[in-house]
Amino acid sequence: AYFGFANYSPVSYNDIGYRVLSNTSIEIDFEVSKPIDASVICSIQALNNSYGVVGWKQVEIGPTETKTSAITITLVTTEAAVTGLVDDCKLQ
């Protein structure tokens, strides 16, 4: 039997929610699951109502005590955002 593991990643993420704080900032909540001794870099973005990126930030999440961690970050935006989300998380 053939078993393929090419798409397996020890890192996963889940968008939880967001709060628009002002026309120039948004708070984004997400969860990251990863090996406890690993560090990951997550790219977070805020979008306007035309799906254009109006804020972007990379966040490093270092070793943790549990596999899954809840994270809240604040992003500065160039204009009012209507949503915020995780674009990607990768092992460092």
C-alpha positions in Angstrom: 0.0 0.0 0.0 1.2 3.5 -0.7 0.7 6.3 1.8 1.5 9.9 0.9 2.5 12.5 3.5 3.5 15.3 1.1 0.7 17.6 2.3 1.1 16.9 6.0 2.0 20.0 8.1 2.5 20.0 11.9 1.1 23.6 11.9 -2.5 24.6 11.6 -4.4 27.8 12.3 -8.0 28.8 12.8 -9.5 32.3 12.5 -11.7 33.0 15.6 -12.8 36.6 15.1 -12.0 40.2 14.7 -12.9 43.6 16.1 -12.6 46.9 14.1 -11.2 49.3 16.7 -11.1 52.4 14.4 -10.5 53.5 10.8 -6.8 52.7 11.4 -6.8 49.6 13.5 -8.3 46.1 13.9 -7.9 43.4 16.5 -7.7 39.8 15.3 -8.2 36.6 17.3 -6.9 33.2 16.1 -5.6 29.9 17.3 -2.4 28.2 16.2 -1.6 24.5 16.7 2.0 23.4 16.4 4.6 21.2 18.1 5.2 22.7 21.6 8.9 23.2 21.0 8.6 24.8 17.6 8.4 28.4 16.5 6.1 29.6 13.7 5.7 32.8 11.8 2.1 33.7 11.0 1.1 36.3 8.4 -2.0 38.3 9.5 -3.9 40.6 7.2 -6.8 43.1 7.3 -9.0 43.6 4.2 -11.2 46.4 3.1 -14.6 46.0 1.5 -13.0 45.5 -2.0 -10.9 42.6 -0.5 -7.8 44.8 -0.8 -5.1 44.4 1.9 -5.1 47.4 4.1 -2.9 46.0 6.9 -0.4 43.2 7.2 1.9 41.9 9.9 4.1 38.9 10.6 3.9 37.5 14.1 6.4 35.0 15.6 4.9 32.4 18.0 7.7 30.7 19.9 7.7 27.5 22.0 4.5 27.0 24.1 3.3 24.8 26.9 0.3 23.5 25.0 -0.1 22.4 21.4 -2.8 25.0 20.7 -2.5 28.6 21.6 -5.0 31.5 21.4 -3.5 34.7 20.0 -4.8 38.2 19.8 -3.0 40.9 17.8 -3.7 44.5 16.8 -3.0 45.5 13.3 -2.5 49.1 12.1 -4.4 49.7 8.8 -4.1 52.3 6.1 -7.9 52.6 5.9 -11.0 51.1 7.4 -10.9 47.3 7.4 -14.0 45.1 7.2 -12.3 41.8 8.2 -9.1 40.4 9.6 -7.6 36.9 9.2 -4.6 34.7 9.1 -3.1 34.4 5.7 -0.6 31.7 6.6 1.5 30.1 9.4 4.7 28.2 8.8 7.4 26.6 10.8 10.4 28.9 11.3 
